[in-house]
Amino acid sequence: MKGPHVPPPYGISLPVRWKRVIDGDTLEVILPSGRTSRIRVEGFDAPELAAELGMEAKHALESLLEGSDGELTAFTPLPEDKDESGTLDIDELLRAFSFERLRAYLFIGSIRIDLWMIDHGHVKIS
């Protein structure tokens, strides 16, 4: 699979497994604990499903993910009141974000999903 290869941003690294694509910038994933959660992919803004090109963005993300083994790495920033040495559980992390969904940069191996979607013209930079 070809795509932009960029080092990951800083923050917490979580191995996740994708379950389904909600829209062009939101996935439902399985966390290491086995819990299901949503992740809003950082770095771009996809059209809403009802908007022009919304379904195209969703299908592009599905196509990219279906070509993978399902394993992703999510890099999410620490909440402002935590530092790299602090303890943090996943529920606390989810509460730190709106809609109780993570906001994260996602990688399939070394391919950064936001840059792939932008490079292929499916979304705009946020």
Secondary structure per residue as TSV (DSSP state, phi and psi in degrees):
chain	resnum	aa	ss	phi	psi
A	1	M	-	360.0	129.3
A	2	K	-	-102.0	152.2
A	3	G	-	171.8	174.7
A	4	P	-	-61.6	137.3
A	5	H	B	-114.4	110.1
A	6	V	-	-133.8	140.2
A	7	P	-	-60.4	148.6
A	8	P	-	-68.7	150.3
A	9	P	-	-70.2	170.7
A	10	Y	S	-76.5	170.0
A	11	G	S	124.3	-159.0
A	12	I	E	-86.7	133.6
A	13	S	E	-102.6	125.6
A	14	L	E	-125.4	125.9
A	15	P	E	-77.1	129.5
A	16	V	E	-133.6	162.9
A	17	R	E	-121.9	126.9
A	18	W	E	-74.2	141.6
A	19	K	E	-109.1	-48.6
A	20	R	E	-160.7	158.7
A	21	V	E	-95.6	126.5
A	22	I	E	-84.6	-50.1
A	23	D	E	-153.6	-164.8
A	24	G	T	-68.7	-11.8
A	25	D	T	-137.1	15.1
A	26	T	E	-135.2	131.8
A	27	L	E	-121.5	153.0
A	28	E	E	-100.1	129.0
A	29	V	E	-128.9	163.0
A	30	I	E	-104.9	121.3
A	31	L	-	-78.7	166.6
A	32	P	T	-55.9	-28.9
A	33	S	T	-75.3	-11.1
A	34	G	S	96.8	-11.5
A	35	R	-	-71.3	146.6
A	36	T	E	-95.1	139.8
A	37	S	E	-148.4	166.9
A	38	R	E	-102.7	145.8
A	39	I	E	-125.8	127.7
A	40	R	E	-91.5	118.6
A	41	V	E	-71.6	124.3
A	42	E	T	-77.8	160.6
A	43	G	T	99.9	-12.0
A	44	F	E	-156.7	168.4
A	45	D	E	-126.4	119.2
A	46	A	-	-95.8	149.7
A	47	P	-	-63.8	148.9
A	48	E	-	-63.2	155.8
A	49	L	T	-56.8	-37.8
A	50	A	T	-77.1	-15.6
A	51	A	S	-80.3	162.2
A	52	E	T	-56.8	133.2
A	53	L	T	72.3	4.4
A	54	G	H	-63.4	-46.6
A	55	M	H	-68.7	-33.8
A	56	E	H	-62.0	-42.9
A	57	A	H	-64.3	-41.8
A	58	K	H	-61.8	-46.9
A	59	H	H	-65.3	-34.9
A	60	A	H	-64.5	-42.7
A	61	L	H	-66.1	-41.7
A	62	E	H	-60.4	-43.9
A	63	S	H	-62.0	-43.5
A	64	L	H	-60.8	-46.7
A	65	L	H	-70.0	-36.6
A	66	E	H	-65.6	-21.7
A	67	G	T	-82.9	1.1
A	68	S	S	-106.9	177.6
A	69	D	-	-85.9	2.5
A	70	G	S	96.2	-14.3
A	71	E	E	-86.0	130.3
A	72	L	E	-129.1	159.6
A	73	T	E	-118.6	127.0
A	74	A	E	-104.6	128.5
A	75	F	E	-111.5	114.8
A	76	T	E	-123.0	140.9
A	77	P	-	-67.8	152.6
A	78	L	-	-71.9	145.1
A	79	P	-	-57.7	152.1
A	80	E	T	-57.3	-29.7
A	81	D	T	-89.2	9.0
A	82	K	-	-118.9	150.1
A	83	D	-	-116.7	174.8
A	84	E	T	-58.9	-23.8
A	85	S	T	-93.0	-9.9
A	86	G	S	-73.4	155.5
A	87	T	-	-89.0	147.4
A	88	L	-	-156.3	125.8
A	89	D	-	-98.1	167.1
A	90	I	H	-64.8	-35.0
A	91	D	H	-65.0	-40.2
A	92	E	H	-64.4	-40.1
A	93	L	H	-64.4	-43.2
A	94	L	H	-63.4	-38.7
A	95	R	H	-65.5	-23.7
A	96	A	T	-73.6	-13.0
A	97	F	S	-114.3	153.0
A	98	S	G	-68.0	150.3
A	99	F	G	62.3	17.0
A	100	E	G	46.7	45.7
A	101	R	-	-130.2	145.7
A	102	L	E	-72.3	149.1
A	103	R	E	-112.5	120.6
A	104	A	E	-151.8	153.8
A	105	Y	E	-83.9	132.7
A	106	L	E	-113.6	141.7
A	107	F	E	-125.9	141.0
A	108	I	E	-108.0	103.5
A	109	G	T	60.6	-119.8
A	110	S	T	-100.1	5.2
A	111	I	E	-89.7	119.4
A	112	R	E	-85.4	117.4
A	113	I	H	-59.7	-41.8
A	114	D	H	-61.2	-42.9
A	115	L	H	-68.7	-34.9
A	116	W	H	-63.8	-45.5
A	117	M	H	-64.4	-40.0
A	118	I	H	-67.7	-47.0
A	119	D	H	-59.4	-33.1
A	120	H	T	-92.1	6.2
A	121	G	T	76.0	18.8
A	122	H	S	-89.2	-16.5
A	123	V	S	-146.6	173.2
A	124	K	E	-114.4	156.4
A	125	I	E	-67.5	136.4
A	126	S	-	-96.5	360.0
